[in-house]
Amino acid sequence: MKAATVRELKLELNNCSQQELVALCLRLSKFKKENKELLTYLLYEASDESNYIAEVQQEITREFGLINTKNYYYIKKSVRKILRISKKYIRYSGKKETEVEILLHFCSELNKLRPSIINNKVLSGIYDRQINSIKKTVLSLHEDLQYDYELILDSLAK
């Protein structure tokens, strides 16, 4: 079965009644956890973005606290998992400011991690890629925000 394009889906959804749309959304939420999480974000958390960012940052901090730091192998696996979760939450929001805030928090937590990430090429590579990603995203923001975020980036780089 070939999936329909977004345009075709949009046209078809415009023809549906409100009850049919509710039924479709509920049915869609039953299939994947990500669909349910996105629907939860859109319905409950999209109106208060600062609270959403704070919750995601708390989850990132909690996950970093659970990392097994006895071996770099486990650290790398856990950091990749945390980054994957962070990117998922960023995708839900779709806002550049949210992306920068979450990635800055991720990088600061990664920087605090002991043993130091400087001693591992893979972890320092992950850190550098995220810093570069933040820098690219910051360039698309308002000038005042750019200045504020660049100050934070400079403190992380040191």
N, C-alpha and C positions, 0 to 999 in steps of 0.2 A: 504494500500500500504506500503510495506516495503522499507525503504531507503537503498540505495546501500552503500557499504563500501567506504572508502576514496581511497583504492587501485583500486577498480572497476571504480570509478569516474575518477581517474587519467588516467587509461588506455583508457577510452572512450574519455576524453578530448584530449588525444594525437592524436586521430584519426580525430579530428575536424579541419576545416580550420580556418584561422584567422578571417574571417567574421563571421563564426558561433560562435567563441569564444566571439567576441565583442557583438553579439546579445544575447548570453547567459548571459554575465556579466550585460548588460543593463537590461535584463528581471529580473535577480536576484536582482538588485538594486531597482526595483520597489516594491518588496514585503515587505521588512523590512527596517526601518530606520537604524538599526545597519549595515545591508549589505551596505547601501549607505555610511555610515560614514567610514566603513572599506575600501571601495573602494576609498573614498576621501583621506584617510590617505595614502594608498598604492601608489596612483597616484601623489599626490601633496606634502605630508608632510614627507614621509619616507626618502627623500634625505636630509632634514635638521632637524635632531633629536633635536638639541638644541632649535630651534625655536618652535618645537612642544611641548617640555617640558615647555617652557616659556608660551605658549598659554594655556596649561592645567593648569599651576600654576595660571595664571591670572583668569581663570574660577573658580578655587577652591576658590581663594581669594574673588572673586565677590559673589559666593554662600554663603560663610561664612558671608559676609557683609549683606546678605538678611535674615539671621536667625532671627526668632522671639524669643528674649531672655527673654520674660516675664514668661515663664513656661518651666520646664525641659522636659515636654512631647514634646513640639514643637522643642526644641533643639535636642532631641534624634532623632526625625523623620528626621529633616533636616540633621543632621550629617550622619545618615545612608544613606540618599539619595546622599549626596556629596561623601561618600565613595564608593557607588555603581557606580557612574559616574566615579570616579577616577579609579576604578578597570577595568571598561570598556575601558578606554583610555590606561591603562597599557596592557590590553589584545591585543589591536590593535598593539601596538609597539612590544611586545614580547621580548624586550631587558631588561636585568637585571638592567643596569644603569638607564634606564628610570623609571623602577619600583621604585628603591630606591629614585630617585630624587622626584618623584611625591608623594610617601608616606611620605617622610621627610617633604615636604611642607605641606601636609595634617596634619601631627602631629604637626607641628609648629603652624599652624593656629588654630588647636583644642586646643593647649596649651594656646594660646592668648585669647581664648574665655572667655567672662565674662557674667554671673557668672561662677566661676571656675568649671572645670570638676571634681576636687578632691571631691567636695561635692556630686557627683552623682556616684553611683556604676556602672551603665551601661556605662556611658560616659568614666569613667576611665578604664573600662574593654575594650572598643573599642580601646582606646589609647594604652593600654598595649599590646593588640593583634597585633596592627599595628607595634609597636616598635619591638616585637618579630619577626614578619614577615620580617621587615627590616634587623634585625640581621642575620636571616637565609639566606636572599638573599645576604647580604654583604659578607658572608663567601665564596660564589661562585665566587666572583670578584677577579681581580688582587690585589696583595698585596698593591700596592701604593694607589689604590682606597679604599681598605679596611681601611687603616689607616686614610684617609681623612674622610670617612663616619663615622668611629667610633668616631672621634673627634666631629663631628656634633651630633651623637647619645648621646654622653656623655653630651653635652651641653643641649640637650633636656631632658635628664633624671633628670637634676638638677632643 
